[in-house]
Structures are given as C-alpha cells and as structure tokens.
Amino acid sequence: MDDLRFYLEYMGEAITLIIMLVSLAGLIIPIFPGTIIIAIVALLYGIVTGFDTVGIVIMIVITLLAVLSALADNVMMGAKAREHGASWVSILLALGGAIVFTFVFPPVGGLLAAPLILFLMEYRRHGDSNKAMRTVKALAIGYGWGFVIRFCLGVVMIGLWGGWALSN
C-alpha cells in the first residue's frame, strides 16, 4: 500500500510539474495566461495534498505573483508608450480596445487593436505618422519586457511550488 501511495504522489507531482512547465512555455503565446494556470495548478496541488502553514504561505505568494504577472504586460506597455510621448488618453483607449477586442475577435483581436488604436490616437493628436509609430514601437518593447517579467515570475512560482512539494 505504501508503494502505491508513493507512486500516486510521485505521479501527481510529476503531472503538476509538467502542466506548470507547459504553462510557462505557453507564455510565448501572448494571450495564454500561463502564470494564472501555474497558480491554479498549485492551488489544486494544495487542495489534493493539504495545506500546512508552509503551503498556505507559499500559495499566498504564488497568488500574488500571478496577479503581478497578469498586470506586467499592461503596466510595461503603458509605461513604455508614455515614456515615448503617448498621452494617457491614447494609452487607456488602447488598453480598453485590447480588452474589448480580445473578446470580440479572439484570440488576436486585442493584440491587433492595442497598437492600431494607439497609432490612430497618436496620429490624430500629432498629425505625424512617424511620431505615432514611435509610440507603437515603444508599446511593443513594453510588451517584450512584460513577457520577460511574466516568464521570470513563472519560474519563481514553479520554484516555490517545487520547494513546497519537496517539503511535503
């Protein structure tokens, strides 16, 4: 019976790790919520194996990192666009358009809408397509930095879960 229990625990941890690693790799796809999936899988692991004090603390940290990760793209894209002269109105409209068009034309509607709306708003504001394009390039650079942050946070989240799994 102990052998069966050991085998089931080992397989459960292996499956959990595989799902987490696939979710981490999935961050390459812009709309894939990899870090959110990592947090959900960690939560399921805790529900199945039980939460001790260490598990509760680690789960809270993993959840906070997942929320931070979810905000990273928007914050970095907005910050970079603002740094290159985009107005707050343009940034907020681009963000709002990205959210709406993600649901209207999944999976790429938001990815296309944000830079297009930012370009149109900045072109309307300045009448200069080069200036408008610079803000769109900055937006893309911000997205790239957002990806780096999300990926790093995902690695930390998996590492925290690994420490938790080893402590059980």
C-alpha positions in Angstrom: 0.0 0.0 0.0 2.9 2.4 0.8 4.3 1.7 -2.7 1.0 2.6 -4.3 0.7 5.8 -2.3 4.3 6.8 -3.1 3.7 6.1 -6.8 0.5 8.1 -6.8 2.1 11.1 -5.0 5.1 10.9 -7.4 2.9 10.8 -10.5 0.7 13.7 -9.1 3.8 15.8 -8.6 5.2 14.9 -12.0 1.9 15.8 -13.7 1.7 19.0 -11.8 5.3 20.0 -12.8 4.6 19.1 -16.5 1.5 21.2 -16.6 3.4 24.1 -15.0 6.3 23.8 -17.4 3.9 23.7 -20.4 2.1 26.8 -19.0 5.5 28.5 -18.7 6.3 27.7 -22.3 2.9 28.8 -23.3 3.7 32.4 -22.2 5.2 32.8 -25.6 1.7 32.9 -26.9 0.6 36.4 -26.0 -2.9 35.6 -24.8 -2.1 32.4 -22.9 -2.5 33.0 -19.2 0.5 30.8 -18.2 1.2 32.2 -14.8 -2.5 32.1 -13.9 -2.6 28.4 -14.9 0.5 27.8 -12.8 -1.2 29.3 -9.8 -4.4 27.3 -10.3 -2.4 24.1 -10.6 -0.5 25.0 -7.4 -3.9 25.6 -5.7 -5.2 22.2 -6.9 -2.0 20.6 -5.6 -2.6 22.1 -2.2 -6.3 21.0 -2.2 -5.2 17.4 -3.0 -2.2 17.2 -0.7 -3.4 19.5 2.0 -2.3 22.9 3.2 0.1 23.2 6.1 1.5 26.6 7.2 4.3 26.5 4.7 1.8 25.6 1.9 -0.5 28.4 2.8 2.3 31.0 2.8 3.7 29.7 -0.5 0.2 29.6 -2.0 -0.4 33.3 -1.0 3.0 34.3 -2.5 2.2 32.3 -5.7 -1.2 34.0 -6.0 0.4 37.5 -5.5 3.0 36.7 -8.1 0.3 35.6 -10.6 -1.6 38.8 -10.1 1.6 40.8 -10.5 2.3 38.8 -13.7 -1.1 39.5 -15.1 -0.5 43.2 -14.7 3.0 43.2 -16.0 2.1 43.5 -19.7 -0.3 46.4 -19.3 2.0 48.3 -17.0 5.1 47.8 -19.1 3.3 48.6 -22.4 1.7 51.7 -21.0 4.9 52.9 -19.3 7.0 52.5 -22.5 4.4 54.2 -24.6 4.1 57.0 -22.1 7.9 57.3 -22.0 7.9 57.9 -25.8 5.2 60.6 -25.6 1.9 58.8 -25.8 -0.9 60.5 -24.0 -2.7 58.8 -21.1 -6.0 59.0 -23.1 -4.4 57.1 -26.0 -2.9 54.5 -23.7 -6.2 54.0 -21.8 -8.1 53.7 -25.1 -5.6 51.3 -26.5 -5.8 49.2 -23.3 -9.6 49.3 -23.3 -9.7 48.4 -27.0 -7.4 45.5 -26.4 -9.7 44.1 -23.7 -12.9 44.6 -25.8 -11.4 43.2 -29.0 -9.9 40.2 -27.2 -13.4 39.1 -26.6 -14.9 40.3 -29.9 -12.2 38.7 -32.1 -10.4 36.0 -30.0 -7.6 35.2 -29.8 -5.7 38.0 -31.6 -8.2 40.9 -31.5 -6.7 42.6 -28.6 -3.1 42.1 -29.9 -4.1 43.9 -33.1 -6.4 46.5 -31.5 -4.0 48.0 -29.0 -1.3 49.1 -31.4 -3.8 50.2 -34.0 -5.8 52.3 -31.6 -2.6 53.8 -30.1 -1.3 54.6 -33.6 -4.6 56.2 -34.6 -5.0 58.2 -31.4 -1.4 59.5 -31.5 -1.7 60.3 -35.2 -4.9 62.2 -34.6 -3.1 64.0 -31.7 0.1 65.0 -33.6 -0.7 64.6 -37.3 2.7 62.8 -37.6 2.8 59.2 -38.5 6.4 58.8 -37.5 5.7 60.1 -34.0 2.7 57.8 -33.8 4.7 54.8 -35.0 7.4 55.5 -32.3 4.8 55.2 -29.6 3.6 51.9 -31.1 7.2 50.6 -31.2 7.5 51.6 -27.6 4.3 49.7 -26.8 5.8 46.6 -28.4 9.0 47.0 -26.5 6.9 47.3 -23.3 5.1 44.1 -24.2 8.5 42.4 -24.6 9.6 43.5 -21.2 6.2 42.4 -19.9 6.9 38.9 -21.3 10.3 38.8 -19.6 8.7 39.7 -16.3 5.9 37.2 -16.7 8.4 34.4 -17.6 10.7 35.2 -14.6 7.7 35.3 -12.2 6.5 32.0 -13.7 9.9 30.4 -13.0 9.8 31.8 -9.4 6.3 30.4 -9.0 7.3 27.0 -10.1 10.4 27.1 -7.9 8.2 28.0 -4.9 5.8 25.1 -5.7 8.8 22.8 -6.0 10.1 23.8 -2.6 6.6 23.2 -1.2 6.3 19.8 -2.9 9.7 18.8 -1.5 8.7 19.9 2.0 5.6 17.6 1.9 
